[in-house]
Amino acid sequence: MDGTNGSTDLPPVKEETFCKYVLYYEMNNSRVRIWDLIILIPNALFVLFLVVRFNKAQLKLRATSSPIFLTFYSLVWGNVIISLIRCVVSMTVNAAMPVGGTIDKILWVTVRFFLLATEMSVVIFGLAFAKLSFYLYVLLLALLDSTQAVGAALLTWGSVPSGLCVVDVTTWLYFSLYTPLVYHTFLSEFFR
């Protein structure tokens, strides 16, 4: 956004850097941003993984009386489908236009809502039925959040453009690998 429509959503990095380029560059003026594509690919691969294992998962879920596994499995599917929808729609709308920008923001908020709902569920169920894998999950998220906070601080207070790269990488890790992490931590052992 260039601020000509009254928007103040300018990125905090003024100069052109590779990490800013990844966020905003549209490949061949196709509205397909590199950022959306690098989030879409791992999510699409994870959906393929879930589809391949769907029948076995369905049988295991029917055989258990615990609603926790079904809840986590539903959250995993919901997260990955919403993320795919966000990527595809973001690739088809023009985010530089007011309507396209609004749609893009609504979709990002929706994805974030689903991921936050999953985080809250994981903490609630994880504390009740804690295993070593839960503590590893918590440690990984704490490291990711701490690293992102450092990147944001560098970007905001230090005016260090490399802070944007730290924020980009941690954001990509979260939006691309969080759902598979939940699956691996809480469901993979159950579905063996």
N, C-alpha and C positions, 0 to 999 in steps of 0.2 A: 504494500500500500504506500502510496506516495504522499499522502496527507492532503491531496487536492480536494477530496470530498469531505473535508472537515475532520477526518479521522486522526486520532493521536496514537494509533497502534504501530508506530514506527519501531523497528527493532533497535535495541540499544547499541548495536555495533554499526558505526557510521561507514567505515571503510569496507570494501569488498574483500571478504575472506572466503576461504574454501568452505568453512562451516556455515557461513551465511548463504553461500551459493547452493549448498545441498538443501537448505530449507526452502529456497524460493525459486530455483531454476526450473523452468518448464522445458522438457525435452522436445526439441523441434517445434516449439510453440503449440504443443498438443494439449496443454492444460495438465499433463501428467508431470507432476513434480517428482524430483528424485526422492524427496523426503517421503512422499506417499508410497512410492514404489518400494523403497527399502523397508517400509513397515508392512506393506502388502505381501511381499514374497515370503517372509518367515511365517506369517499368519496363514497364508494359503497352504504352505507345506504342512503346518500343524493340523489344518482341517483335513488334509489328505491322510495324515496319520490317524486322526480320530475316525475318519470314514472307514479306513482299512480295519480298524479294531472295533467298529461299532457293534457287530453281531456278538462278539465275545463279551463286550462290556454290557450289552443288554441282558445277556444270560446271567452274568454275575450280579447285576443289579436286581434282577427278578429273584435271585436266590438268597438275597440278604434281607434282613428285617430292619436294618439300620437306615434311616432316612438321610444320614449325613453323607453317605457316598453318592446318593442320587442328587443331593443338593450341590455338592462340589462338582459333580459331572455336569449338571445343568448350568452352573455358573461358568464352567470352562467353555461349554458350547456357546452360551450367551455372549461371553467376552469375545471369543474369536469371530463369531458371526457379526457382531456389532462393529468390531474393528475392520473386518473385510468390507462391510457396507460403507463405513466412513471413508475408507481408502478409495473405493470405486466411485462413490458420489463426489468426493473431493477432486477426483480426476475428470469428472464430467462437468462440474460447475466452474465458473470463472470466479475465483476467490477475490479478484481485484474489484469486481462489481459489488455494490452494496448487498444485493440479495444473495449472491454467491458467498460472500464473506460471512453473512449471517448464517446461512445453511452450514457452512464449514465450522463455524463456532459452535452451533447447536450440536453437530455431530461429535465434535471433540468433547463437549461437556457430557454427552450421552455415553461415549466410550469411557470417559473418566468416572462417571457415575457407576457404571457396571464394574469397573476395576476396583473402585472404592468399596462397593457392596461386597465384592469378593474378599477384599482385604479384611473387612470387618467380620465377615463370616469365618474366615480362616483364623483370625485371632480368637473369636468366641469358641469355635470348636477346637481349635488348637490348644487353648488353655485347658479346656475340659478333658481332652484326650491327648495330652502332650506326649510326643515321642522325641527321640533325638533329632529326627528329620524336621520337626517343627522349629526347634531352636536354630538349626542351620538355615532354614527359611527366614527366620527373624533376623539372623546375622547378615544374610545376603541383602535383605531389604534395607537394613540399617546402614550397611556399607554403601549401597546404591544411593540412598537418600542423603547420606553425609557427603558423598562425592559430588552429588548434584548441588548441594548447598554451597560447597566450596566453589564450584564453577559459577553459580549464580552470584556469589559474593565477589569473585574476581571480575565478573562482567559488570556488576552494578557499582561497586565501590572502588574497584581498582581500575576500571576502564581497560581491562586486559582482554583483548579480542579472543585469546585462547580460552577464556572462560566460556565462550559460546560453544567451543568444541567439546568441552567437558559436559556442558548442559545437553548438547545434541546427543552425545554418545550415551549418557545416562538415560535420557528420555527415550532414545531408540531401544536401549536394553529393556526398559520398563514396558513400553508399548508392544514390543516384539516377543519378549521372552518371559514376561511375568506369568501369562496363562500357562505356557508349558511348564514353568517352575511349579505352579500350583498342582498341575496334573502329576508331575513327577513326585513331588513331595507327599501328596495325600492320596493319589489314586493309583499310581503305577504298581505298587505292591499288591493292592487289592485286585487289580485286573490281571495279574499273572496267572 
